[in-house]
Amino acid sequence: MATEAASVLVATIDSLARRAPAIIASAARELGSIRLGLHFGDGSLAMLAGEHSRLVARRIETPEPADVEVYFDDRSLARLFDGSGRPAIEALESSLDMRGSREDLLAAWRCFVLLSQRASGLRAVQAIWSEYRDSKGEWAPPPPGEAPDRRLGEAFWEQSQWPALEWLDRRHPAAVELIERGEPVLAPARSLWDGRQSGSWQDAPLIFDNDLDETMARCKGMVVDQILTLIPEREPKAELYDLMRDYVTREGKGLRPTLVIATCLALGGKLEDGVRAAAALEMFHNGFLVHDDIADESTHRRGRPTLHMLHGVGLAVNAGDAMHLFAVDLVLSNLASLGLARTLGLIHEILHMCRETVEGQAIELGWIHRNVVPPADEDYGHMSTKKTGWYTCISPCRVGAAAAGVTSPEWLDRFNEAFRLIGIAFQTQDDILNLIGETALYGKEALGDLLEGKRTIMMIHLFRTAAAETVERMSAINAMPRLAKDQSLAEEMLAAMQQAGSIDYAIRYADDLANRGVVRFEEDLDFISENPGKAVLRQIANYVTTRAL
């Protein structure tokens, strides 16, 4: 439990990065490149800064240079958490002080107000701040029936109450209570935000910032249960059916199932229809992963050895084939509930996804086979969209829409450009994480992409900008068979990329694409009314830019 105000801030930002990336991205846009030095009434210190579309918060021991210096005491923290008023109302005498240029002060205030208006509605954030409030005995309201400590004065108690927490407890029960009552899985978190502007606490709910972390876990759990129910408990278990369960039950983000289910619900479909469609898509995906790992000679997937490393290539190929067969069965199982037209729509979308995926895989494997590094970023974008963009981002939305009964090409195509941009950014960040991310977090072999010779944005930039002798050396490494390469060669290529600024270039490239995707999301999907399903899609659209690197 965080007992210092600075630690509460860091825990809040870290939680929001996982649970509500749309909030983080919006607040980061308000803050820009401004560095905030935060001084709290309990003596703790923190720094808050924007980094691309992320907010980075860290606790510090001594003050560091900052563009804006902010002082909060406990009273002003409570007011900010509850606040949706003007700065003049929130800034209490001798309680809140901010110093910096006029433009920077206003930007910092906009960042704080946006966080308070939107983040304070999430249960996870409420828990962090409730624990902190309860740990400050002199700050918490007196028990019912007891008079406040007069030494602090009635004005202090009036100003340091937390009405937002009590109000939200009454207005929106915890997500687990909603599930027990049979209410939708995309449980709303608050009622102040409609995606464009905020309102008062008394307004009727319009749209909500859903907890993406919890939502993805619930959606993935429902889809895994659906798949495990389908896989039979019969022989040959050890050589086939246990292998089919392996990748499905490993840790994963649950991005694709969430996109399918959220799109289906956003367009008025039923939860069970979205879950079945998502299960079919996830089976196809896991079959592709098994085959991709063999083609790429990968050693690890989701933190564990790949299927062919554990059981041999023959059994792994057969298990991947079986996953695709069972995925077809899952799609056809929709006939009884969705009818022929919608089921045909699902089949059409999934066939298109499979075609795009194998074409993209062929393009990348062709580059590696011919030892060619394409010259332009657009080449990578084209390959990435085909290989992973369709089955990771675009197709899940279109499949969810088809499950809801939307089969018009005009409406389905509205998802394409926003999620094409987001998909390329997502894959680029995965490529970056393979080079500089924690192996436990990324779940794949560290520097595995370099050992496999993957033509990432970093490699394309390196070959485009480095000296001729460096390019010649890197090309020679790429030409070597995968099993002939060791970690030292991968580290040599990584050092060359760092020297050329290729990783920083890739981070900027991904951030620009993701931000363009967010803009297209708001423009192209305005035909979907504001509802909890669309709110989840909005969180995912911003998820790419806020992932930790």
Secondary structure as the mmCIF struct_conf table of DSSP 4:
data_model
#
loop_
_struct_conf.conf_type_id
_struct_conf.id
_struct_conf.beg_label_comp_id
_struct_conf.beg_label_asym_id
_struct_conf.beg_label_seq_id
_struct_conf.end_label_comp_id
_struct_conf.end_label_asym_id
_struct_conf.end_label_seq_id
BEND BEND1 GLU A 4 GLU A 4
HELX_RH_AL_P HELX_RH_AL_P1 ALA A 5 ARG A 19
HELX_RH_AL_P HELX_RH_AL_P2 PRO A 21 LEU A 31
TURN_TY1_P TURN_TY1_P1 GLY A 32 SER A 33
HELX_LH_PP_P HELX_LH_PP_P1 ILE A 34 ILE A 34
STRN STRN1 ARG A 35 PHE A 40
TURN_TY1_P TURN_TY1_P2 GLY A 41 ASP A 42
BEND BEND2 GLY A 43 GLY A 43
STRN STRN2 LEU A 45 GLU A 51
TURN_TY1_P TURN_TY1_P3 HIS A 52 SER A 53
STRN STRN3 ARG A 54 ILE A 60
BEND BEND3 GLU A 61 THR A 62
BEND BEND4 ASP A 67 ASP A 67
STRN STRN4 VAL A 68 PHE A 72
HELX_RH_AL_P HELX_RH_AL_P3 ASP A 74 ASP A 82
BEND BEND5 GLY A 85 GLY A 85
HELX_RH_AL_P HELX_RH_AL_P4 PRO A 87 GLU A 90
TURN_TY1_P TURN_TY1_P4 GLU A 93 SER A 95
STRN STRN5 LEU A 96 ARG A 99
BEND BEND6 GLY A 100 GLY A 100
HELX_RH_AL_P HELX_RH_AL_P5 ARG A 102 ALA A 119
TURN_TY1_P TURN_TY1_P5 SER A 120 GLY A 121
BEND BEND7 LEU A 122 LEU A 122
HELX_RH_AL_P HELX_RH_AL_P6 ARG A 123 SER A 135
TURN_TY1_P TURN_TY1_P6 GLY A 137 TRP A 139
BEND BEND8 ALA A 140 ALA A 140
HELX_LH_PP_P HELX_LH_PP_P2 PRO A 141 PRO A 143
TURN_TY1_P TURN_TY1_P7 PRO A 144 GLY A 145
HELX_LH_PP_P HELX_LH_PP_P3 GLU A 146 PRO A 148
TURN_TY1_P TURN_TY1_P8 ARG A 150 LEU A 152
HELX_RH_AL_P HELX_RH_AL_P7 GLU A 154 SER A 160
HELX_RH_AL_P HELX_RH_AL_P8 PRO A 163 ARG A 171
BEND BEND9 HIS A 172 HIS A 172
HELX_RH_AL_P HELX_RH_AL_P9 ALA A 175 GLU A 180
TURN_TY1_P TURN_TY1_P9 ARG A 181 GLY A 182
BEND BEND10 VAL A 185 LEU A 186
BEND BEND11 SER A 191 LEU A 192
STRN STRN6 TRP A 193 TRP A 193
BEND BEND12 GLY A 195 ARG A 196
STRN STRN7 SER A 198 SER A 198
TURN_TY1_P TURN_TY1_P10 TRP A 201 GLN A 202
BEND BEND13 ASP A 203 ASP A 203
HELX_LH_PP_P HELX_LH_PP_P4 ALA A 204 PRO A 205
HELX_RH_AL_P HELX_RH_AL_P10 LEU A 212 LEU A 230
BEND BEND14 ILE A 231 ILE A 231
BEND BEND15 GLU A 233 GLU A 233
BEND BEND16 GLU A 235 PRO A 236
HELX_RH_PI_P HELX_RH_PI_P1 LYS A 237 TYR A 241
HELX_RH_AL_P HELX_RH_AL_P11 ASP A 242 THR A 249
BEND BEND17 ARG A 250 ARG A 250
HELX_RH_AL_P HELX_RH_AL_P12 LEU A 255 ALA A 266
TURN_TY1_P TURN_TY1_P11 LEU A 267 GLY A 268
HELX_RH_AL_P HELX_RH_AL_P13 LEU A 271 ASP A 296
TURN_TY1_P TURN_TY1_P12 GLU A 297 GLU A 297
STRN STRN8 HIS A 300 ARG A 301
TURN_TY1_P TURN_TY1_P13 ARG A 302 GLY A 303
STRN STRN9 ARG A 304 PRO A 305
HELX_RH_AL_P HELX_RH_AL_P14 LEU A 307 HIS A 311
HELX_RH_AL_P HELX_RH_AL_P15 VAL A 313 LEU A 332
TURN_TY1_P TURN_TY1_P14 SER A 333 ASN A 334
HELX_RH_AL_P HELX_RH_AL_P16 LEU A 335 ARG A 370
TURN_TY1_P TURN_TY1_P15 ASN A 371 ASN A 371
BEND BEND18 PRO A 375 ALA A 376
HELX_RH_AL_P HELX_RH_AL_P17 ASP A 377 SER A 384
HELX_RH_PI_P HELX_RH_PI_P2 THR A 385 ILE A 394
HELX_RH_AL_P HELX_RH_AL_P18 SER A 395 ALA A 403
TURN_TY1_P TURN_TY1_P16 ALA A 404 GLY A 405
HELX_RH_AL_P HELX_RH_AL_P19 PRO A 409 LEU A 412
HELX_RH_3T_P HELX_RH_3T_P1 ASP A 413 PHE A 415
HELX_RH_AL_P HELX_RH_AL_P20 ASN A 416 ILE A 436
BEND BEND19 GLY A 437 GLY A 437
HELX_RH_AL_P HELX_RH_AL_P21 THR A 439 TYR A 442
BEND BEND20 LYS A 444 LYS A 444
TURN_TY1_P TURN_TY1_P17 ALA A 446 LEU A 447
HELX_RH_AL_P HELX_RH_AL_P22 GLY A 448 GLU A 452
TURN_TY1_P TURN_TY1_P18 GLY A 453 GLY A 453
HELX_RH_AL_P HELX_RH_AL_P23 ILE A 457 THR A 465
BEND BEND21 ALA A 466 ALA A 466
HELX_RH_AL_P HELX_RH_AL_P24 ALA A 468 ALA A 479
BEND BEND22 MET A 480 MET A 480
HELX_RH_3T_P HELX_RH_3T_P2 ARG A 482 ALA A 484
HELX_RH_AL_P HELX_RH_AL_P25 GLN A 487 ALA A 500
TURN_TY1_P TURN_TY1_P19 GLY A 501 GLY A 501
HELX_RH_AL_P HELX_RH_AL_P26 SER A 502 ASP A 524
TURN_TY1_P TURN_TY1_P20 LEU A 525 PHE A 527
BEND BEND23 ILE A 528 ILE A 528
HELX_LH_PP_P HELX_LH_PP_P5 SER A 529 SER A 529
BEND BEND24 GLU A 530 GLU A 530
HELX_RH_AL_P HELX_RH_AL_P27 PRO A 532 THR A 546
BEND BEND25 ARG A 547 ARG A 547
#
